[in-house]
């Protein structure tokens, strides 16, 4: 059986309303800093910046 590797699951929360809207995976070896992605927030009903939280 293969090992899971260096990928971990991270939550993305909206920078305005702080709700956790998305779950994604990232490579902990290649991406050491926190993710910041522009995503649609269903609570704010706009595209906002979503930051990685644990």
C-alpha positions, 0 to 999 in steps of 0.5 A: 500500500502506498503512503499518503505522502506530503499532501495535507487537508487544509480549510479555507475561510473567508477573510470577511465573514470568517466562515469555513467554506472550502476544503483543499489539499496542499503539498506541505514540502513545496508550499510552506506558506499559507494559501490565499485564494480568491473564491466565492463566499456563499454567505457574503455572496461575493468573491473574496480572498480565502485564507488557510486555517487549521 
